[in-house]
Amino acid sequence: MRPLQMVDTKTQYLKIKQEVDAAVLAVMESSQFIGGKAVSDFGTHLATYHGSKHCIPCANGTDALQIAMMALGLEPGDEVITPSFTYIATVEVAALLHIKPIFVEVDPKTFCIDPEAIEKAITPKTKAIIPVHLYGQAADMEKIMAIAKKHDLFVIEDNAQAIGCDYTFSDGTTKKTGTIGHIGCTSFYPSKNLGAFGDGGAMFTDDDDVANKLRMIASHGQSKRYYHDVVGCNSRLDAMQAAILDIKLQHLDEYIDARRKAADYYDAAFAGNKMINTPFRAGNNKHVFHQYTLILDGIDRDGLNQYLAENGVPSMIYYPVPAHKQKMFDAFGGSEYQLPLTDWLTERVISLPIHTELDSEQQDLIVSKVLDYINK
Ligand SMILES: Cc1ncc(COP(=O)(O)O)c(C=O)c1O
């Protein structure tokens, strides 16, 4: 049996090695390392996959969020409403731009931002809502877009963990997450569902003006070479990464199916166990299982985490400390927040290995070790 890992990028690579190696070599032969055909082809293919008018590749998912806030004209002192139960990148970039993150609760079933909590947190300074499609499941975008419309707010989707997720509205229309708000942002960090062999990210929008601004800001604020109209940054997707991602994009749907199959297997194995809550699947979207995260009930989580590690089974706590309790947000009044559901989740969640290469033998071992600990 192959050793267990949270993500097995090596075995995944070996299955497409010939295609990937040829694509990388082609970039080397072209010696077009920055920009060029590989990057523009990938941007076009990814926009098509998403059904989005524009896809602007950039250096990573964190930059994508920062550039999105800059392109929408968010200014120091403005407020953005975000979940606290997220990876730090979502909220860190707001702070970097001197925009105040307003942390709100998540729905404890979906782990995504609670629309009712959003509405209560709106003030005259609120400019945007930043839903995070955590672990691969969509936030309640229909309600979020309605709130945004009512209060004239922007929506920036953090789709780093949910690329390929289909969200269905009550009228039956379906859209990919990341294309529902004003701007969608994603990450190609190697462990992501569409992972590069290094860093990468992208932004999506249907708005031509916004797309121009995103492009300009990601390229030193320049409108044409050496003419810099706005303050920007340097955020480029590397051509080799683009070439690799373009190959992997052709496999994305099969990667998602493999993750969903692995999730089904876990669900069945843990079904009926009162101490383990398997991931809830909302009826309005197709969970792409970036993570397979359990909520433990009456189990010593650290003990389980340690027991699994001792038995060769990796597990992770995403995230042990919510954003509002991170030291970096002391200056933003982080410690004054009361977010009991977020605290409750951060004390109980544990993620098991999930990736495209998991087989039933590996999953049987993982499940048996989890159950051994619980039944001890
Ligand atoms: C929810 C979320 N937002 C943003 C990011 C940032 O992406 P990157 O690591 O590419 O900067 C990540 C990935 O790590 C993430 O999981």
The ligand as a Gaussian input file, in Angstrom:
#p B3LYP/6-31G(d) Opt

LIG

0 1
 C       -9.761000      29.843000       1.562000
 C       -8.449000      30.265000       0.993000
 N       -8.287000      31.544000       0.602000
 C       -7.143000      31.967000       0.069000
 C       -6.061000      31.138000      -0.094000
 C       -4.771000      31.698000      -0.581000
 O       -4.243000      31.097000      -1.716000
 P       -2.672000      31.077000      -1.983000
 O       -2.053000      30.124000      -1.022000
 O       -2.568000      30.641000      -3.403000
 O       -2.178000      32.463000      -1.792000
 C       -6.183000      29.781000       0.259000
 C       -5.110000      28.802000       0.023000
 O       -4.205000      28.535000       0.649000
 C       -7.392000      29.344000       0.844000
 O       -7.555000      28.077000       1.231000

